[in-house]
Amino acid sequence: MSYERARDHLERLGYADRIQLFDVSSATVELAAAALGCEPGHIAKSLAFSVSDSPVMILAAGNVKIDNSKYKHFFGQKAKMLSYEDTELLTGHAVGGVCPFGVNDGVRVYADISLKNFDTVYPACGTSNSAVKFTPQELFEASLSIEWIDVCKPRD
């Protein structure tokens, strides 16, 4: 169901032909990079949080992590990731295939500026063995992101 919702969302926007399905898992940044033959930074991870009891998704490059002070400054509260169970319940996608396409109503999507460091990025498409090729701006538009934000820092 999750894949179909994501695919239908991309179909309406004219991007469904960019979906790639793999015979191997792409459930983590490292696995997705290996499946695609790219550097981890090119993977657009979808991070799900609870902000004032509402789901928020942040799209970020695979080579960064949340900077807690930047996050708190932007959202006005400490970062609280959704639990494994709540992620699927609130976003419509299970961990390993979380993506910003075909999400449940009420999910606010933001794109971190870390994505702009790459010409091409690859978010998942609702499954643990899928990806979609975008420029950062195309991903911003296809994900119906609210705005570009700066809440990440390089991984250690």
C-alpha positions as CSV (number, residue, x, y, z in Angstrom):
1,M,0.0,0.0,0.0
2,S,2.8,2.4,0.9
3,Y,4.5,2.0,-2.4
4,E,1.3,2.4,-4.3
5,R,0.5,5.7,-2.5
6,A,4.0,7.0,-3.2
7,R,3.9,5.9,-6.8
8,D,0.5,7.4,-7.4
9,H,1.7,10.7,-5.9
10,L,4.7,10.7,-8.2
11,E,2.5,9.7,-11.2
12,R,0.3,12.7,-10.7
13,L,3.4,14.9,-10.8
14,G,5.0,13.2,-13.8
15,Y,7.9,11.6,-11.9
16,A,6.8,7.9,-11.7
17,D,9.1,6.9,-14.6
18,R,12.1,7.8,-12.2
19,I,11.3,5.1,-9.6
20,Q,13.9,2.4,-9.3
21,L,13.2,-0.9,-7.6
22,F,16.1,-3.1,-6.4
23,D,16.6,-6.8,-5.8
24,V,18.5,-5.8,-2.6
25,S,17.6,-3.7,0.4
26,S,17.9,0.0,0.3
27,A,16.5,0.5,3.8
28,T,19.5,2.4,5.2
29,V,21.6,5.2,3.7
30,E,24.5,2.8,3.3
31,L,22.4,0.1,1.7
32,A,20.8,2.6,-0.6
33,A,24.1,4.1,-1.7
34,A,25.4,0.6,-2.4
35,A,22.3,-0.3,-4.5
36,L,22.6,2.9,-6.5
37,G,26.4,2.9,-6.7
38,C,26.7,6.4,-5.2
39,E,28.1,8.2,-2.2
40,P,25.9,8.2,0.9
41,G,25.4,12.0,0.7
42,H,23.3,11.5,-2.4
43,I,20.7,9.5,-0.5
44,A,17.9,11.8,0.6
45,K,16.8,10.4,4.0
46,S,13.4,11.1,5.3
47,L,13.5,11.7,9.1
48,A,10.2,11.7,11.0
49,F,9.7,13.7,14.2
50,S,6.9,14.8,16.5
51,V,6.6,18.6,16.8
52,S,3.8,19.8,19.1
53,D,2.2,16.4,18.8
54,S,2.1,16.6,15.0
55,P,4.2,14.6,12.5
56,V,7.0,16.5,10.7
57,M,9.3,15.0,8.1
58,I,12.7,16.5,7.3
59,L,14.5,15.5,4.1
60,A,18.2,15.6,4.5
61,A,21.4,14.4,2.8
62,G,22.6,11.0,3.8
63,N,25.9,12.3,5.1
64,V,24.5,14.6,7.8
65,K,22.6,14.3,11.1
66,I,20.3,16.5,13.0
67,D,22.0,19.4,14.8
68,N,20.0,19.6,18.1
69,S,20.6,23.3,18.7
70,K,19.6,24.3,15.1
71,Y,16.5,22.0,15.4
72,K,15.5,23.5,18.7
73,H,16.0,27.0,17.4
74,F,13.8,26.4,14.3
75,F,11.0,24.2,15.8
76,G,11.1,25.7,19.4
77,Q,11.5,22.3,21.0
78,K,13.9,19.5,21.4
79,A,14.1,16.9,18.6
80,K,11.9,13.9,19.2
81,M,12.0,11.3,16.5
82,L,8.8,9.2,16.0
83,S,9.0,5.6,17.3
84,Y,9.2,2.7,14.9
85,E,5.5,2.0,15.3
86,D,4.4,5.7,15.2
87,T,6.4,6.4,12.0
88,E,4.2,4.1,9.9
89,L,1.0,5.1,11.7
90,L,1.5,8.8,11.4
91,T,3.4,9.2,8.1
92,G,1.9,6.3,6.2
93,H,5.3,4.7,5.5
94,A,7.2,2.1,7.4
95,V,10.8,2.6,8.6
96,G,13.1,1.6,5.8
97,G,10.8,3.0,3.1
98,V,9.8,6.3,4.6
99,C,9.5,8.9,1.9
100,P,7.7,12.3,1.4
101,F,5.4,11.0,-1.3
102,G,1.8,10.0,-0.6
103,V,2.2,10.8,3.1
104,N,-0.8,11.0,5.5
105,D,-2.7,14.2,5.8
106,G,-1.2,16.5,8.4
107,V,2.5,15.6,7.8
108,R,4.5,18.7,7.3
109,V,7.5,18.2,5.1
110,Y,10.7,20.4,5.2
111,A,13.9,20.1,3.1
112,D,17.2,20.6,4.7
113,I,19.8,22.7,2.8
114,S,22.3,19.8,3.0
115,L,20.5,18.4,-0.1
116,K,21.7,21.4,-2.1
117,N,25.3,20.1,-1.9
118,F,24.4,17.5,-4.6
119,D,23.3,17.6,-8.2
120,T,21.3,14.4,-7.8
121,V,19.6,12.9,-4.7
122,Y,17.7,9.7,-4.2
123,P,14.8,9.4,-1.6
124,A,13.0,6.1,-1.1
125,C,9.6,5.4,-2.6
126,G,7.6,3.7,0.1
127,T,9.6,0.4,0.2
128,S,12.9,-0.8,1.6
129,N,14.1,-1.6,-1.9
130,S,13.3,1.6,-3.9
131,A,14.6,5.0,-4.8
132,V,13.7,8.0,-7.0
133,K,16.2,10.2,-8.9
134,F,15.7,14.0,-8.4
135,T,17.6,17.2,-8.4
136,P,17.2,18.8,-4.9
137,Q,14.8,21.4,-6.3
138,E,12.7,18.7,-8.0
139,L,12.6,16.8,-4.7
140,F,11.5,20.0,-2.8
141,E,8.7,20.4,-5.3
142,A,7.6,16.8,-5.6
143,S,7.6,16.4,-1.8
144,L,5.4,19.5,-1.4
145,S,8.0,20.8,1.1
146,I,7.0,23.8,3.1
147,E,10.5,25.5,3.0
148,W,14.2,24.9,2.9
149,I,15.6,24.8,6.5
150,D,19.0,24.5,8.1
151,V,18.8,21.9,10.9
152,C,21.7,19.5,10.1
153,K,25.4,19.1,10.6
154,P,28.0,16.7,9.1
155,R,28.2,13.2,10.6
156,D,31.2,12.7,12.9
